[in-house]
Amino acid sequence: MTAKQIVIIGGGPAGLMAAEVLSLSGHAVTVYEAMPTFGRKFLLAGKSGLNITHSEDYARFANRFGAASDRLRPALDAFAPADLRAWASSLGTETFIGTSGRVFPKVMKASPLLRAWLGRLVAQGVTLLPRHRWMGFEANGLVFETPNGRTVIHSDATLLALGGASWPRLGSDGGWVALLANKGVDMAAFQPANCGFDVAWSDVFKNRFAGAPLKAVTTTSDAGTFPGEFVISSHGIEGSLVYAHAAALRDRLNRDGVATLSVDLAPGRSIERLARDLARQDRKASLSNRLRKGAGLEGVKSTLLRELLPETALTDPERLARSIKALPIPVLRPRPIAEAISSAGGIRLNDLDERYMLKSLPGVFAAGEMLDWEAPTGGYLLTACFATGRAAARGIIEWLQAR
């Protein structure tokens, strides 16, 4: 097959993975990136260890993508977590499974993997062009703003891998939405995912406890029940345990206007035991002492009860016990999308064919977080970006061969 000119717009995991597959197939591949360097969000993820994938049972893993799980399944099947670990190893990055089942590089950072990956791509003939911002379509070409001014590029196929709308300072600013909407591409509005939430804390509470972790708790929402810890912030609540509930809380706020995260502050104790032990406490003792001796609660946990419950609930041992086991934290709204780890929304999956080509724009493909899917933290996000990048690359190869 004659080598074709393929343009990839976006130098994150999805775009770079597509470049690797396409260059191995013999095509001439150029990756255009608006930022001065490639993989900036990927590097940011590496600051916390680069949770690259997850080791849980694959059938469970593949269902972590909500309504998009069935649509993404072929891409994930073709590049499952085990394949991703083997790929990282081929670049000199060995991985290990943490106690939570999450998978990390042994070096606990992203930069060595990214450097080796970019080196491989260059060795395979991929052209990498930073500081090239895509500005839209012009006739049959693609318009870019470059360090040398405006230019129009023509390609045999184009892959868009421009990211979602979270962390815009790293390049994923959603600025491409209007460019595609003008071409008739169907999109869902962007929303924050894996994000914190605002809570109407009193000044006294937030001034004292902003930044304090709420450890060894169990939380419940429409998403289910999960153990762990989260953090009290000056705005509300955040942290991995909150992110596990983020989509459910956000969707309930959208639907009903109100939502609560239920917190069990004493997972190891039953309501009956708590009520009995609290009833034994001296009623003349302070609430702090009664909670410490009767429920093992102090500090932020003790004060959180005082913050959220009426006085009548604090003085009734049975009612207090029930509240300790299911304390509702009312959330007001998600934190802004610019703060979110990831975003929901983007190009609707039914606007793509099975090759990840846009139905309204033949020859233009899309992959990664700019598609309308979301997943919890835990390596799922990165794995799906890699997998959809590979799937779109295979789709491009198939489409070019068919022509």
C-alpha positions in Angstrom: 0.0 0.0 0.0 1.3 3.5 -0.9 2.2 5.5 2.2 -0.4 8.1 3.0 0.0 11.5 4.8 -1.8 11.3 8.1 -2.3 14.2 10.5 -2.8 13.7 14.2 -4.0 16.8 16.2 -3.2 16.4 19.9 0.0 15.1 21.5 -1.5 13.3 24.5 -1.8 9.6 25.1 -4.5 8.9 22.5 -2.7 10.9 19.8 0.7 9.5 20.5 -0.6 5.9 20.6 -2.3 6.3 17.3 1.0 7.7 15.9 2.8 4.6 17.0 0.4 2.3 15.3 0.1 4.3 12.1 3.9 4.8 11.7 4.4 1.1 12.1 2.0 0.5 9.2 4.3 2.5 6.9 2.3 5.8 6.7 3.8 9.3 7.0 2.5 10.6 10.4 2.8 14.1 11.7 1.5 15.0 15.2 0.5 18.6 15.8 0.4 19.9 19.4 -0.7 23.4 20.5 1.5 23.4 23.6 5.3 23.8 23.7 5.8 20.2 24.7 3.9 16.8 24.3 2.0 14.9 27.0 1.6 17.7 29.5 -1.4 16.3 31.2 0.2 12.8 31.1 3.2 14.3 33.0 0.8 15.9 35.5 -0.7 12.6 36.2 2.8 11.3 36.9 3.3 13.7 39.8 1.1 11.4 41.9 2.8 8.2 40.6 1.1 7.7 37.2 -1.7 5.3 37.9 -1.5 3.9 34.4 -4.1 1.1 34.6 -5.8 -1.3 37.0 -5.3 -5.0 37.8 -8.9 -6.0 38.7 -10.8 -8.7 36.9 -11.0 -7.6 33.3 -14.8 -8.2 33.0 -15.3 -5.8 35.9 -12.7 -3.4 34.5 -14.4 -3.2 31.1 -17.7 -2.2 32.7 -16.2 0.9 34.5 -17.2 3.2 31.7 -20.9 3.5 32.4 -23.2 3.9 29.4 -20.2 3.9 27.1 -18.8 0.5 28.3 -20.3 -1.6 25.4 -19.2 0.9 22.8 -15.6 1.0 24.1 -15.4 -2.8 24.7 -13.8 -3.7 21.3 -11.1 -1.1 21.8 -10.4 -2.2 25.3 -10.4 -5.9 24.3 -7.7 -5.1 21.8 -5.6 -3.2 24.3 -6.4 -4.5 27.8 -4.6 -3.6 31.0 -2.1 -6.5 30.6 -1.3 -5.3 27.1 -0.7 -1.8 28.4 1.7 -3.1 31.0 3.6 -5.1 28.4 3.8 -2.0 26.2 5.2 0.1 29.0 7.7 -2.7 29.7 8.8 -2.5 26.0 9.7 1.1 26.6 11.8 0.2 29.7 9.1 1.1 32.3 8.4 -1.8 34.6 5.1 -1.6 36.5 3.8 -3.0 39.8 0.4 -3.5 41.4 -0.3 -1.4 44.5 -2.4 -2.5 47.5 -5.5 -1.0 45.9 -5.0 -3.0 42.7 -3.9 0.1 40.8 -0.9 -0.2 38.5 2.0 2.2 38.7 5.5 2.4 37.1 8.2 1.3 39.6 9.9 4.7 39.2 6.5 6.3 40.2 6.7 9.0 37.6 5.7 9.6 33.9 8.7 11.4 32.5 11.0 8.4 31.7 8.1 6.6 29.9 7.2 9.7 27.9 10.8 10.4 26.9 11.3 6.8 25.7 8.0 6.9 23.9 8.7 10.1 22.0 12.2 8.7 21.1 10.5 5.6 19.7 8.1 7.6 17.6 10.9 9.8 16.2 12.8 6.6 15.4 9.8 5.3 13.6 9.6 8.4 11.4 6.9 10.3 13.2 7.2 14.1 12.9 6.4 15.9 16.1 5.4 19.6 15.8 4.7 21.5 19.0 3.3 25.1 19.1 0.9 24.3 16.2 -2.6 25.1 17.2 -5.5 23.8 15.1 -7.8 26.6 14.0 -10.3 24.6 11.9 -11.1 23.6 8.4 -10.5 25.5 5.2 -11.8 23.9 2.0 -10.1 20.5 2.0 -7.3 21.5 4.4 -6.6 22.0 8.1 -5.6 25.4 9.3 -2.9 25.8 12.0 -1.4 28.8 13.8 2.3 28.1 14.0 5.4 30.0 15.2 5.9 31.0 11.5 2.3 32.1 11.0 -0.8 30.6 9.6 -0.6 27.5 7.4 -2.9 25.1 5.7 -2.1 21.4 5.8 -3.6 18.7 3.6 -3.8 15.0 4.6 -5.2 11.7 3.4 -6.7 11.1 6.9 -6.9 13.1 10.1 -7.2 12.0 13.7 -8.4 14.4 16.3 -7.1 13.7 19.8 -7.6 17.1 21.5 -8.7 16.0 25.0 -11.6 17.1 27.0 -12.1 20.3 29.0 -10.4 19.7 32.3 -7.0 21.3 33.1 -7.2 23.8 30.2 -3.8 25.3 31.1 -2.3 22.0 30.0 -4.0 22.2 26.6 -7.3 20.4 27.0 -9.5 23.5 26.8 -12.4 22.3 24.7 -11.7 25.0 22.2 -12.4 22.6 19.3 -16.1 22.2 20.2 -17.3 25.1 18.0 -15.1 24.0 15.1 -16.8 20.6 15.0 -20.3 21.8 15.9 -20.1 24.0 12.8 -19.6 20.8 10.8 -22.6 19.1 12.2 -20.9 16.9 14.7 -23.2 15.9 17.5 -21.8 16.6 21.0 -22.8 16.4 24.6 -22.1 19.4 26.8 -18.9 19.1 28.9 -19.3 18.5 32.6 -16.7 18.0 35.4 -15.9 14.4 36.2 -13.8 13.0 39.1 -14.2 16.3 40.8 -14.8 17.8 44.2 -18.0 19.5 45.4 -19.0 22.7 47.1 -20.5 22.4 50.6 -21.9 25.3 52.6 -19.5 25.0 55.5 -19.7 27.5 58.3 -16.7 29.8 58.6 -15.8 28.3 61.9 -15.7 24.8 60.5 -13.8 25.5 57.3 -11.3 27.8 59.0 -10.4 25.0 61.4 -10.6 21.9 59.2 -9.9 23.0 55.6 -7.3 20.5 54.4 -8.1 17.9 57.1 -8.6 14.3 55.9 -11.6 12.3 57.0 -10.1 8.9 57.4 -11.5 5.3 57.7 -15.0 6.1 56.5 -17.5 4.5 54.2 -19.5 6.7 51.7 -22.7 6.0 49.9 -24.5 7.5 46.9 -26.3 6.3 43.8 -22.9 5.0 42.7 -22.7 2.5 45.5 -20.8 2.2 48.8 -17.1 2.6 49.0 -14.6 2.7 51.9 -11.6 5.1 52.1 -10.9 8.7 53.0 -11.5 12.1 51.6 -10.5 15.7 52.4 -12.4 18.7 53.8 -11.6 21.7 51.7 -12.4 25.4 52.2 -15.0 25.0 49.4 -16.4 21.6 50.4 -15.1 18.0 49.9 -12.6 16.5 47.5 -10.3 13.4 47.2 -10.4 10.0 45.6 -13.3 8.8 47.7 -15.4 11.8 46.6 -14.4 11.2 42.9 -15.8 7.7 43.1 -19.2 9.3 43.7 -18.7 12.4 41.4 -20.7 11.3 38.4 -23.6 10.1 40.6 -23.7 13.2 42.7 -23.4 15.5 39.6 -26.2 13.6 37.8 -28.5 13.8 40.8 -27.9 17.5 41.1 -28.7 17.9 37.4 -31.9 15.8 37.8 -33.2 16.9 41.2 -31.4 20.0 42.2 -30.2 18.4 45.4 -27.8 15.6 46.3 -26.1 14.2 49.4 -23.1 12.0 50.1 -23.9 9.7 53.0 -20.9 9.1 55.3 -20.5 6.3 57.8 -18.1 7.7 60.4 -17.7 4.5 62.3 -17.7 1.6 59.8 -16.7 -1.0 62.4 -19.5 -0.3 64.8 -23.2 -1.1 64.5 -26.0 1.4 65.2 -27.1 -0.7 68.2 -23.6 -0.7 69.8 -23.2 3.1 69.2 -26.6 3.9 70.7 -25.9 1.7 73.7 -22.4 3.1 74.3 -23.5 6.7 73.8 -26.5 6.3 76.2 -24.0 5.2 78.9 -22.2 8.5 78.8 -22.6 11.2 81.4 -25.1 13.6 80.0 -23.3 16.4 81.8 -20.1 15.7 79.8 -19.3 17.7 76.7 -20.4 16.4 73.3 -16.7 15.9 72.4 -16.1 13.7 75.4 -19.3 11.7 74.8 -18.4 11.1 71.2 -14.8 10.2 72.0 -15.7 7.7 74.7 -19.0 6.4 73.3 -18.2 6.3 69.6 -14.4 6.7 69.2 -14.9 9.9 67.3 -12.9 13.1 67.7 -11.4 15.9 65.8 -12.9 16.5 62.4 -15.4 13.6 62.7 -16.7 14.9 65.9 -17.0 18.4 64.7 -18.6 17.4 61.4 -21.5 16.0 63.4 -21.9 19.3 65.2 -21.6 21.1 61.9 -24.4 19.2 60.1 -26.8 18.0 62.8 -29.4 20.0 64.8 -29.0 20.1 68.5 -31.9 17.7 69.1 -30.0 15.0 67.2 -26.8 15.5 69.2 -28.6 14.9 72.5 -30.5 11.8 71.5 -28.2 8.7 71.6 -30.3 6.6 69.1 -30.7 9.5 66.6 -27.0 10.4 67.0 -26.0 6.7 66.4 -28.0 6.7 63.2 -26.4 9.9 62.1 -22.9 8.6 62.8 -23.7 5.6 60.5 -25.3 7.7 57.7 -24.4 11.4 58.0 -25.7 13.2 54.9 -23.4 15.9 53.5 -25.4 18.1 51.2 -23.4 19.1 48.1 -24.3 22.3 46.3 -22.5 21.9 42.9 -19.4 20.3 41.4 -16.2 22.3 41.5 -15.4 24.1 38.2 -14.4 21.8 35.3 -11.0 23.5 35.1 -10.2 21.8 38.5 -11.6 18.4 37.5 -9.3 15.4 36.9 -11.3 14.6 33.8 -14.5 15.7 32.0 -17.6 14.1 30.8 -19.2 15.0 27.5 -17.8 15.6 24.0 -18.4 13.9 20.7 -21.3 11.5 21.1 -20.2 8.0 20.4 -23.2 7.4 18.1 -21.7 10.1 15.8 -18.7 7.8 15.1 -18.7 4.7 13.0 -17.1 1.5 14.2 -13.7 2.7 13.0 -13.9 5.9 15.1 -14.5 8.0 12.0 -16.9 11.0 12.3 -20.0 10.2 10.3 -20.4 13.8 9.1 -16.7 14.2 8.2 -15.3 11.3 6.1 -11.6 10.9 6.7 -11.7 12.6 10.1 -11.4 10.3 13.1 -11.5 11.0 16.9 -10.2 9.4 20.0 -9.4 9.9 23.7 -11.1 12.2 26.2 -12.8 14.3 23.5 -15.3 11.5 23.1 -18.4 11.3 25.3 -17.4 8.8 28.0 -16.2 8.9 31.5 -14.7 6.6 34.1 -13.5 6.7 37.7 -9.9 7.3 38.7 -7.8 4.2 39.0 -6.1 3.9 35.7 -9.3 3.5 33.7 -9.1 7.0 32.1 -5.6 6.5 30.7 -6.2 2.9 29.6 -9.2 4.0 27.5 -7.3 6.9 26.0 -4.6 4.5 24.9 -7.1 2.0 23.7 -9.3 4.4 21.6 -6.1 5.9 20.1 -5.1 2.5 18.9 -8.6 1.7 17.7 -8.9 4.9 15.7 -5.4 4.2 14.2 -6.6 0.8 13.1 -9.8 2.4 11.7 -7.7 4.8 9.7 -5.6 2.0 8.2 -8.8 0.0 7.3 -10.4 3.1 5.8 -7.4 3.9 3.7 -7.1 0.3 2.5 -10.8 0.2 1.5 -10.3 3.3 -0.6 
